[in-house]
Structure formats: C-alpha cells, structure tokens
Amino acid sequence: MSIALDLRDLREANRRVLATTTEIVAQVRADQLDLPTPCDGWSVRDLLRHMVGNNNGFAGAALGRPPDAAVWDGVDVTDPAGEFPASAERVVAAFASVEPLTGTFAVLGYGDVPAAQAVGMYFIDYLAHGWDVAVSIGVDPGLDQDACAAVLRIGAAWPRDSPAIWGPGAPFGRRVDVPGDASVADRMLGFLGRFPVWPG
C-alpha cells in the first residue's frame, strides 16, 4: 500500500533510498566505471566520485562544518565504488544526529539551508542518482514508489521552468515530457530531466 511520506522529515525515507543505492553501487564492476551515464558528460566513475563527495559534504554540513569544495567535489576520492558504502553510512549517521531536525546546514553552492530542506535536497539527488547508476550498468534500480511520489510533491512548489533548477548548469536537465498516465516513477524521472527509458 502506498503511503504519503512526511516531507518535514525525510530522514527515514532517505535511509531506505540510500540503502537501495548502496546495493546498486555494490554491483558496479571495474570494467563498467568508464561507461556513460544519464548525467551528461559523466562516466560511472565521475558520477560515483560526485556521490561520495556529496555524501561526505552533507555529512559534514549536518555536523556543523563549513563547506569545503574539495570534500564536496570528491577530490581525494580514489576508489569511488569502494568508498561509497562508508560514505553513505557517514551521512545517514550525521543526519540522525540532528535531533530534532532544526537549524541550518551549510550546503556548498547554496549557503545556509534549513535542515529539513537540505535533507530533502539530498533525498531527491540520491533517488535520482541511484537510478542513474543502475541504468548505466544495466541493473534494476528498484525505485521506491512512495519516494518518487514525494519528489513530485516537493517539486510541485518549485518555480516552473526555473533555469536555476532545470537546464545547463542547473541541478537537473530540462524536464522530459512523459504521458499523463505514466507510472509515478516515470513521471518523477521526467520531472528531473531524465528519459525513463535510457538511453532515450
């Protein structure tokens, strides 16, 4: 049965999404690291380095550390697939330590962001990036339908067609039209600028 997630605190939903993403990353073979991904211009290796870096960056932000671009960019990440599980555990633990979920996180490129909103940013990014890695290496992404619906609920409040959200240099590519009767997962993917069948 589908349930509506509490958008005010997505930490438990995020933990589940990240557990699935960790299982996907564990399936990446060394000979797949240079494969292309739905993230334009990024190989699987590039994407995983970004994900590990952002895991470490968000973990530090939750713990009150000022943003360090080298950490967020994964400059020192040499084995992105191997380092991913520990970085994922680190960010889950850091988010859990912020109780209650108040105050702000210093997020690189965004400044001080309300804690609940920062967790939401991370949640959306890793739901999408788990799918990115999965389709790049040809495994089931196992998208959580409730999580996909939560993304659409969050996104309903975003300014339509904002260049700060979609398009070149923005977090997501331009939105992709999908049929109105498409699954919630496909609608979520299109909303985040991804072709539900990739490569599209």
N, C-alpha and C positions, 0 to 999 in steps of 0.2 A: 504494500500500500504506500502510495506517495505521501510525503509529509512536507509541510512548509517549514523550511529552516528559519531559525531566529536570526535575522540579519544583524541584530545588535551585538551578537557574539557568535562568530563563525568558527571558533577555535576547534570544537569537536568535529564539525564537518570538514574543516581544513585538515585535521589529523587523519581522517579517513581518506580524503583525496590524496594526501601526501603518501600514505601507506600504499595506495594503488600505484602512484607514480614511482615509488621506490621499487616496487615489484617489476614495473616496466623497465626501469633503468637497469635492473639486475640482469635483464635478458639481452642487453647490448653486447655484441661481440666486438673484439678488437678490429675485425675486418669491416665493421659497419660504421666506425667512427667518422669516416670521411664521406658518408652518404649525405645527400641533400635532405633538407627538412622543409616543412611549410613556412619556416621563418626565412624570408628571402635573403639569400646570400650566406646563410649559416649552415654549416655541416652539423652532423650529430655531435661531434666533438665541441664545436663552438657553442651549441645550444646547451650542452651539459655543463660546460665551463661557466656559462652565464647563470645557469640554475644553481650550481654550487656557490658561486659568488653571491648571488642574491639570498640564498639560504643563510650564508654567514653574515651578510649585511643586515638582513631583517632580524636575525638573532641578536646581533649587536645593538640594533635600534631598540628592540624590546627591552634590553638590559640597560638602556640609557646611554649608550656610547654614541659619540658624534660620528657622522658618516665618513668613511674612508673610501675614496673612489677605488683604490687598488683592491680593497677587500670585495667591494660590490662587483667589480669587474672580473674578479677571479684571476687576477694577475699571477698569483702564486700557485694556482691550481694546475697540477701536472698530470693527474690521473682522474679526470672528471667523473667517469663512471664509478671508479673505485672509491672516490671521496664522497660521492653523493649520499650514501646511507647515513654516515656520521653527521654530515651537514644537515640532513633532514631531521635527525633526532635532535640536533642542537637547536633548530628553530622551533620545533614543537615544544621542547622543554622551556625555551625562553618565553614563548607566548604563554605557556601555562603558569609561569612565574609572575605574570602581571595580573594580580587578582586583588580587587576587581579590575576589569578591563577599562581603565580610565587613563587620563593623561594623553600624552602625545608620543609618537615615535619620530625620530629624525630620519626621514627616508631620502636617500640620495636623489637629487633632482626635483624633489617635491617639498622640501623643508619639513617643518613640524606638522605631522598629520595626526588627527585624532586616532587613538589606538585601535578602536573598532574598525575605523575606515582603513587603517593600514593593514590589519589582518584581512579585511575584505579584498584589498588590492592583491595581496599575496595569494589568497584563496583562488581568485579568478585567474591569476597568472599561472599557477601550478596545475589547475584543472586543464587549462589550455595546453600548457607545455607537456603534461603527461600524454595528452593526445598527440601532440607534435612528435614526440619521441616514438610513440607506439606505431603511428602510421609510417614513420620513416624507416623503421626496421621490420615492419610487416607483422605486428602482433596486435592482439585485441586490446584496445585502450580501456575497456571496462568503465566507460563513463557512468558516473552516478547521476541518475535522472533527477533526483532532488537537488543535487548540487547544480546541475545545468539550469533547472528552473530558478534557483536562487540567483544565478548570474543574470538571467533575464529580468528578474525583479529588481535587482540592483541597477542594471543598465537602463531600466525604464526612466530613471531620474537623470540620466546623463543628457547634456545638450545634444540635440540631433545633428549628426554630421559634423561635430566639432573637430577641427584639424588638430586639436590638442589630444584627441583620443584616437582618431582613425586617420590613416594616410601616411605619407612619407615622414619619417622622423617621429611618428607618434607610437604609443604602445601597441596599437593594433593596426593591421592593414585595413583598407577600405572594406566596408561591410559587403557581404556576398548575399545576394537575394536567394532565398530558398522558398519552396512552396509553403503556403499558409498552413497546410495540413501536415507539414513535415514533423518529424519527431522533435521533442524538446531538445535533444542533444544536437540535432542538425540545425535547429533554429539558433541555439546558443553558439555553435561554431560559426555559422554565417554572420551572426551579430558581431563576433570577434574577428571578422575578416578572414575566415578560413573556409575553404571549399570542403564540405562534408565528405566528398569523395576526392581523395588526394592521391596523386596529382590531378588537379582539375583542368 
